[in-house]
Amino acid sequence: MTCRNEENNIGLVLDSLEKQTVKPNEVSIVDDASIDDTFKEIEKYVMKNGWYLFRRNKNDERYSSIVNGMKIASSLLKDDFDFLLVLDGDTILEQEYISKILKKFQTYPELGIAGGSLKEFDNKKDIILEKHDEIFGCNRVYSKNCWFDVNGGKTMEVVTFAWDPEHLAKAKVRGYMVNRFDDISSYTIRIPSLKVSFFDRGRIMYQSGFSLTSVLLLSVFWKKLDHFFGYMIAWLNNEKKIDNKNNIKKIMLQNDLEFLEKSFLPLFSKRNKKRL
């Protein structure tokens, strides 16, 4: 878990973790150079429960900082865990969240990454993603094998700052099932947003194995040339991709098929409805 300036929220989050019907054996928290009293609030729980706490003195750019904090948090854990939960400093878990997730892993042996639904804390409305198997970064649970496979070890290791879709792509290509289970609930105090520039989106798409054709079509569709330029700059710099050559080809095919399904099938279905 990483957090920054969550003085008003962190108590609710850690209370929900303490009250789980199945409690975690280890909790590793990184305070990402908070300038409020977040660290002091966490210390109360750390002293009581014997959790790990690390304080960063410098905050990086937002998304890079999250990744760097997660690297530290994962490095503090022992090697003998069976499952690993990633949690944000503003996400509250229902009391049986861990228990219910673990039952899903028992039901589906091929499951590698699982998560529950994410609802707004105040009005309990679901925050809906486009695909059912998309999992929020703030409430996901990994099997140990999957975590080690996608990171190459215990400590989190990613190429992009978009660590959560990177992990999902790597898990899928390794044969793991990933799924969001909407009968399990978590609640976010703040609505998550991913304000990434189109230039950086282009870079990430290159690193994630998207083809030039799909990126060009998206750039035209969005009318964002900087999206295409970001991809081309990453290509010219031969930036590192998220996986090895064999797997990146599979991921590229997977990405392009999902892109075509998302972009063009709805158009055909609309036309067919009009004809009917």
Residue pairs with C-beta under 8 A, 6 or more apart in sequence:
1 27
1 28
1 29
1 30
1 73
1 86
1 87
1 88
1 89
2 29
2 30
2 32
2 66
2 69
2 70
2 73
2 88
2 89
3 10
3 29
3 30
3 31
3 32
3 34
3 38
3 42
3 88
3 89
3 90
4 31
4 32
4 33
4 34
4 38
4 59
4 65
4 89
5 34
5 35
5 36
5 38
6 13
6 34
6 38
6 41
6 89
6 90
7 34
7 36
7 37
7 38
7 41
9 89
9 90
9 189
10 38
10 41
10 42
10 89
11 41
12 92
12 189
13 87
13 88
13 89
13 90
13 91
13 92
14 42
14 45
16 92
16 93
16 94
16 95
16 97
17 24
17 27
17 87
17 93
18 45
18 49
19 95
20 93
20 95
20 96
20 97
20 98
20 99
21 95
21 96
21 98
21 99
22 96
22 98
22 99
22 102
23 98
24 85
24 98
25 81
26 51
26 52
26 77
26 78
26 81
27 49
27 51
27 52
28 51
28 52
28 54
28 73
28 74
28 76
28 77
29 42
29 46
29 51
29 52
29 53
29 54
29 73
30 53
30 54
30 55
30 56
30 69
30 70
30 72
30 73
31 38
31 39
31 42
31 53
31 54
31 55
31 56
32 56
32 59
32 65
32 66
32 69
33 55
33 56
33 57
33 58
33 59
33 65
38 89
39 53
39 55
42 53
43 53
45 51
46 52
46 53
52 73
52 76
52 77
54 72
54 73
54 76
56 65
56 68
56 69
56 72
59 65
60 68
63 161
63 162
63 196
64 161
66 161
66 163
67 156
67 158
67 161
67 163
70 86
70 156
70 163
71 155
71 156
71 157
73 156
74 84
74 151
74 154
74 155
74 156
75 154
75 155
77 84
77 154
79 154
81 144
82 143
82 144
83 101
83 102
83 105
83 141
83 142
83 143
83 144
84 141
84 142
84 144
84 147
85 98
85 101
85 139
85 140
85 141
86 137
86 138
86 139
86 140
86 141
86 142
87 93
87 138
87 139
88 137
88 138
88 139
88 188
90 138
90 188
90 189
90 190
91 118
91 138
91 139
91 186
91 187
91 188
91 189
92 121
92 186
92 187
92 188
92 189
93 139
93 186
93 187
94 116
94 184
94 185
94 186
94 187
97 116
97 139
97 184
97 185
97 186
98 141
100 116
100 181
100 183
100 184
101 114
101 115
101 116
101 141
101 181
101 184
102 141
104 111
104 114
104 179
104 181
104 184
105 111
105 114
105 141
105 143
108 177
108 179
110 175
110 176
110 177
111 143
111 176
111 177
111 178
111 179
112 142
112 143
112 145
112 146
112 149
112 171
112 174
112 176
112 177
112 178
113 135
113 140
113 141
113 142
113 143
113 146
113 167
113 168
113 171
113 176
113 178
113 179
114 135
114 140
114 141
114 178
114 179
114 180
114 181
115 135
115 136
115 139
115 140
115 141
115 179
115 180
115 181
115 184
116 139
116 180
116 181
116 182
116 183
116 184
116 185
116 186
117 126
117 127
117 180
117 181
117 182
117 183
117 184
117 185
117 186
118 126
118 127
118 136
118 138
118 139
118 186
118 187
118 188
118 192
119 125
119 126
119 127
119 185
119 186
119 187
119 188
120 127
120 187
120 188
120 191
121 187
121 188
121 189
124 187
126 182
127 136
127 188
127 191
127 192
129 136
129 180
130 262
132 179
132 180
133 168
133 178
133 179
133 180
134 168
134 180
135 164
135 168
135 178
135 179
135 180
136 164
136 180
136 186
136 192
137 163
137 164
137 192
138 186
138 188
138 192
139 186
140 164
142 150
143 176
146 171
146 174
146 176
147 154
148 154
149 170
149 171
149 174
149 176
150 167
150 170
150 171
150 174
151 157
151 158
156 163
158 166
158 167
158 242
159 166
159 207
159 240
159 241
159 242
160 166
160 203
160 204
160 207
160 208
160 242
161 204
162 196
162 204
162 208
165 208
166 208
166 242
168 178
169 208
169 209
169 242
169 243
169 251
169 254
169 255
170 242
170 243
170 247
170 251
171 178
172 178
172 254
173 243
173 247
173 250
173 251
173 254
174 247
196 204
197 226
197 230
198 222
198 224
198 226
198 227
198 230
199 226
199 227
199 229
199 230
199 233
200 230
201 227
201 230
202 215
202 219
202 226
202 227
202 228
202 229
202 230
202 231
202 232
202 233
202 234
203 230
203 231
203 233
203 234
203 239
205 214
205 215
205 218
205 230
205 231
206 215
206 230
206 231
206 234
206 235
206 239
206 241
207 234
207 239
207 240
207 241
207 242
208 241
208 242
208 251
208 255
209 241
209 242
209 243
209 248
209 249
209 251
209 252
209 255
210 231
210 252
210 255
210 256
210 259
211 252
211 255
211 256
212 231
212 235
213 256
214 255
214 256
214 259
214 260
215 227
215 228
215 231
216 228
217 259
217 263
218 227
218 259
218 263
219 225
219 227
219 228
219 231
221 263
241 248
242 248
242 251
243 251
